[in-house]
Amino acid sequence: MKNLGNMLKQAQEMQAKMAEMQERLMAAELEGSAAAGMVKVTISGKGDLRRVKIDPSLVDPSDVEVLEDLIIAAAADAKAKVDAMMQEEMAKMTGGLPLPPGMKLPF
């Protein structure tokens, strides 16, 4: 019975840590960039787009495709930073133990 009590306590602690991590991720804002910082995209830790900044010198009405590609590249850069942050937070929480492949927490 002692082991069961300890397991329940550990599960509750893990749940509290998970809730704290989710709050930190929701509050976090990460910036991705492209074209040496001429296009910047800011997203939340949950992946919600918050801001897009474009250097006016990139705006060329005759070549919109380049600007579109740069926005996509900046968003991908920001998303990679969110993923890295999430992995780092999970490693802290799990004591560095890797999660099974395909298991994504907390989302």
Summary of the structure (lengths in Angstrom):
residues: 107
radius of gyration: 19.2
end to end distance: 32.5
largest distance: 72.8
contacts: 267
relative contact order: 0.16
helix: 55%
strand: 17%
